[in-house]
Amino acid sequence: MSAEMAKRGGPYLSTVWALGGTPKKNVDVPITAVFLALFVISAAWHMTIFQKNRGRGHKFIFNAALFGFSMSRIVTCILRIASICLPSDIQLAIAATIFVAAGVLIVFVVNIIWAQRVLRATHPKLGWHRVTKIIFIATYVLIAIALIITITSVIQNFYTLRPRTKFIDRALLLYGQTFLAIISSLPILIVGLALALPRRTPLEKFGAGKHSIKIAILLTGSTLLTLGAWYRCGTSWQAPVPKSQPLPAYFAKPCFYIFNFGVEIVTLYLYAITRVDLRFHVPNGAKGPGSYVVRNEKNLDEETGEEKEQGEVASIEPLRET
């Protein structure tokens, strides 16, 4: 650490290992560039779906959200490549770290909203109950607070050498990562609750395709992201290891790419290939039990995305066991 850096109060290079270890230009730049290209394709894919749907009057903003997440990952990859090529620029490393931690929250929220739709379709009274709405709103507020706490602790940790402050920053970071890992698991828990509770009313089927396939898609995407979130959380809870010691196996470079970019790109492509814009669509203005059931209106064909006439777009029928 230079005297000039100490005089101006940071930022300071980390003295402990983090997930992925020390980036190497000949290894990390090519790998990150590949993921950059994959996220560019994802962004173009989801935006194309969104624009085509908007042109047909098919409102589904989640493709725009997935486009936004893809764009955030494009920025993340660019910052990571820049920070690897300019290792002395600590501020680039800080920005890359923040984007890695924060971007995935977009998909967490998307999955929660889709899980809420499954709950409302399966148990309308519970899903639309006032208390349930308040719980979901409170969850979104807590997510925002956890995000602020995480970003603040990450930034401050780079700008202090005081052990007491670093201890507090680590405690805040552990809280934020643990809370967000729990949030990533919520869609699985919500869908599990919807399937476990005995159904007293017919299923309010929404969107295109079988209800069981919707659930399978949502659970697959949520499980992938949950795996990444809990791995990052679990490794953070391990005692900090100084860089003077060998890199722990759980911080290995493959783990960084698999449990960050890897699970995310698979989820983004899964949602595009399976056409979630058709499967998780609900009628505009849906509000209250029974509002997912729409009769005698135009719907989009599940395979082609073209408009078709359907006597009962979302007919009420029991969920088939598959």
C-alpha positions, -999 to +999 in steps of 0.1 A: +000+000+000+014+034-011+018+063+013-003+084-011-031+059-010-031+057+028-031+095+030-062+099+009-080+071+027-083+044+001-095+025-017-073-003-005-067-037-021-083-066-003-059-087+018-081-118+019-092-142-007-126-139-025-146-162-048-126-167-080-092-158-065-069-134-082-080-127-118-055-136-145-055-118-179-048-150-200-075-170-182-103-147-169-104-123-199-113-150-225-138-167-202-155-134-193-155-124-230-174-156-238-200-148-211-202-113-224-212-126-259-237-149-243-253-121-224-254-099-255-274-127-273-297-130-243-303-092-242-312-092-280-333-123-276-355-110-248-358-075-262-369-090-296-396-111-278-407-080-258-410-058-289-429-084-310-453-089-281-458-052-277-466-049-314-494-075-310-507-058-279-495-087-257-483-071-224-455-089-207-430-066-191-409-094-177-390-099-210-379-062-206-368-070-171-348-100-183-333-078-210-324-053-182-307-081-163-288-092-194-276-056-199-265-054-163-244-085-168-230-070-200-218-041-180-205-065-153-184-084-178-170-052-193-161-038-159-145-072-149-124-073-181-114-037-176-104-043-139-084-074-149-065-054-176-060-025-151-053-043-118-041-011-102-075+006-107-092-005-075-124+015-083-130-006-114-127-037-092-152-022-067-177-014-095-174-049-109-179-065-075-211-044-069-226-054-103-218-090-097-237-089-064-266-067-073-277-076-109-293-110-102-319-094-079-339-086-110-345-123-117-352-130-081-381-106-081-394-119-115-394-154-101-413-143-070-440-126-090-444-157-112-446-179-081-473-155-068-493-161-100-490-198-094-503-194-059-532-172-070-542-196-097-540-226-073-555-209-042-572-177-053-585-167-019-551-171-003-532-156-032-553-125-035-558-120+003-549-086+016-524-100+041-507-119+013-504-088-007-489-069+022-464-097+028-452-096-009-449-058-008-430-059+025-407-085+008-399-061-020-391-033+004-368-056+024-350-067-008-343-030-016-330-024+020-308-056+018-294-044-015-285-010-001-268-026+029-248-050+007-236-022-016-227+001+013-207-026+031-188-036+000-178+000-008-169+009+027-148-022+032-125-009+004-121+025+020-112+015+056-084-002+075-100+000+109-106-036+122-138-025+140-153-010+108-142-040+088-159-063+113-192-043+110-189-043+072-185-081+072-215-085+095-236-063+072-224-082+041-232-116+057-267-103+066-273-090+031-261-122+013-280-145+037-312-125+032-308-125-005-301-162-006-334-167+013-351-145-012-338-166-041-355-196-024-389-180-020-403-190-054-396-227-045-412-223-011-442-205-025-448-231-053-443-258-027-469-243-005-493-239-034-490-276-043-490-289-007-522-271+004-554-289-005-572-271-033-608-261-025-615-243-058-608-253-094-575-242-108-576-208-125-554-217-154-536-188-170-513-183-200-504-210-226-494-246-220-499-270-191-498-257-156-474-284-146-449-273-172-451-237-160-442-250-125-414-271-138-399-241-157-402-218-127-387-244-103-358-251-126-349-215-130-353-207-093-333-238-083-304-227-105-303-192-091-308-205-055-278-228-060-257-198-069-270-176-042-265-201-014-230-211-026-220-175-025-236-171+009-220-202+022-185-193+011-189-158+026-196-173+060-163-191+060-135-175+080-116-150+059-084-164+045-054-141+041-038-140+006-006-151+022-022-185+025-032-208-004-065-201-022-092-224-006-108-249-030-143-234-025-130-201-039-116-217-070-120-199-103-145-224-119-168-219-088-169-182-095-181-186-131-204-216-125-222-201-095-224-166-109-226-162-147-231-199-154-264-205-136-276-171-147-271-175-184-287-210-183-317-194-166-320-166-191-318-190-221-343-214-204-368-186-201-364-175-237-366-210-252-396-220-232-415-188-240-423-176-205-440-146-222-468-169-232-468-193-203-469-168-174-491-142-191-522-131-172-551-109-184-546-072-183-562-057-152-564-090-134-575-083-098-590-107-074-602-144-075-615-154-109-597-127-128-572-151-144-601-167-163-609-150-196-633-163-221-638-156-258-609-134-265-577-135-286-548-154-273-512-161-286-503-195-299-478-212-276-456-224-304-457-196-330-466-165-309-494-156-334-528-146-324-555-172-324-592-175-315-598-196-285-633-203-270-618-206-235-584-190-233-579-200-197-605-226-190-608-238-154-596-274-150-578-294-124-540-295-125-529-328-142-504-349-124-473-354-145 
